Amino acid sequence: MGYVLNGEELEVDDEDFLTEPNFSDEIVPIIAEAEGLKLTDDHWTVIRFMRERYQEDGHTPNFRNMVAMLTEQDDSIDWKKKLYELFPNQPARQSARVAGLTKPYGKGGY
């Protein structure tokens, strides 16, 4: 099944991750809807974070590193709990998928 953006079907792998990253904000609501997520500002905070990490590191962080890095940015939030509220289906993987990124390495990236 791929995701359709502006009439073009984007290629996905067998787990519905894009095979090529797409940094367009227009793709995010399309994937989020397929995931059954209603986007909030907190979702967008994590999506922007994941995209930045991908662009800087060439991959996304695993869950433990996500929590640590997000806590460095804003320690007023219990990120471990918040990430599961926002992305209940494996936060490191689901947030990468919704952000329009490719499949993380291993179990949730490095």
C-alpha positions as CSV (number, residue, x, y, z in Angstrom):
1,M,0.0,0.0,0.0
2,G,1.9,3.3,-0.3
3,Y,1.0,6.8,0.7
4,V,-0.3,9.2,-1.9
5,L,1.0,12.7,-1.8
6,N,-0.2,15.2,-4.4
7,G,-1.4,12.4,-6.6
8,E,1.9,10.5,-6.5
9,E,2.1,7.2,-4.7
10,L,5.3,7.0,-2.5
11,E,7.0,3.6,-2.3
12,V,7.0,1.9,1.1
13,D,8.6,-1.3,2.4
14,D,6.8,-4.3,4.0
15,E,6.3,-2.4,7.3
16,D,5.0,0.8,5.6
17,F,8.1,2.8,6.1
18,L,9.0,5.1,3.1
19,T,11.9,3.6,1.1
20,E,13.2,7.2,0.6
21,P,12.8,9.9,3.3
22,N,10.3,12.6,2.6
23,F,10.7,15.8,4.6
24,S,7.6,17.5,3.4
25,D,5.2,18.4,6.2
26,E,2.4,17.4,3.9
27,I,3.2,13.7,4.2
28,V,3.0,13.7,8.0
29,P,-0.8,13.9,8.4
30,I,-1.3,11.3,5.6
31,I,0.9,8.8,7.5
32,A,-0.5,9.8,10.9
33,E,-4.0,9.1,9.7
34,A,-3.0,5.7,8.4
35,E,-1.5,5.1,11.9
36,G,-4.7,6.2,13.6
37,L,-3.0,9.2,15.2
38,K,-4.5,12.7,15.7
39,L,-1.6,15.1,15.5
40,T,-0.9,17.6,18.3
41,D,1.9,20.1,18.8
42,D,3.7,17.5,20.9
43,H,3.6,15.1,17.9
44,W,5.2,17.8,15.8
45,T,7.9,18.4,18.4
46,V,8.9,14.7,18.2
47,I,8.6,14.6,14.4
48,R,10.9,17.6,14.0
49,F,13.3,16.1,16.5
50,M,13.4,12.8,14.5
51,R,13.9,14.6,11.2
52,E,16.8,16.7,12.6
53,R,18.5,13.6,14.0
54,Y,18.1,11.7,10.7
55,Q,19.5,14.7,8.7
56,E,22.4,15.2,11.1
57,D,23.2,11.5,11.9
58,G,21.9,9.6,8.8
59,H,19.6,7.6,11.1
60,T,17.2,8.0,14.0
61,P,18.0,7.3,17.6
62,N,16.8,4.3,19.6
63,F,14.2,4.8,22.3
64,R,16.6,5.2,25.1
65,N,18.6,7.9,23.2
66,M,15.4,9.6,22.2
67,V,14.3,10.0,25.8
68,A,17.8,11.2,26.8
69,M,18.0,13.8,24.0
70,L,14.5,15.1,24.4
71,T,15.0,15.4,28.1
72,E,18.1,17.5,27.4
73,Q,15.9,19.8,25.3
74,D,13.0,19.9,27.8
75,D,13.3,18.3,31.2
76,S,9.9,19.4,32.4
77,I,8.3,16.5,30.5
78,D,8.6,12.8,31.4
79,W,9.5,11.9,27.8
80,K,9.5,8.1,28.4
81,K,5.8,8.3,29.3
82,K,5.0,11.0,26.8
83,L,6.5,9.2,23.9
84,Y,4.3,6.1,24.6
85,E,1.2,8.4,24.8
86,L,2.0,10.0,21.5
87,F,3.3,7.0,19.6
88,P,1.9,3.9,21.4
89,N,3.1,1.4,18.8
90,Q,6.8,1.4,19.5
91,P,7.6,5.1,19.8
92,A,11.1,5.1,18.1
93,R,9.7,3.2,15.1
94,Q,6.3,4.8,14.8
95,S,7.6,8.3,15.2
96,A,10.1,7.7,12.4
97,R,7.4,6.3,10.2
98,V,5.1,9.2,10.8
99,A,7.9,11.7,10.3
100,G,8.3,10.3,6.7
101,L,11.6,8.6,7.4
102,T,13.0,5.3,6.4
103,K,13.0,2.2,8.6
104,P,15.3,2.6,11.6
105,Y,18.2,0.3,12.1
106,G,17.8,-2.7,14.3
107,K,15.1,-2.3,16.9
108,G,14.3,1.4,16.7
109,G,17.5,2.8,15.4
110,Y,20.8,3.7,17.1
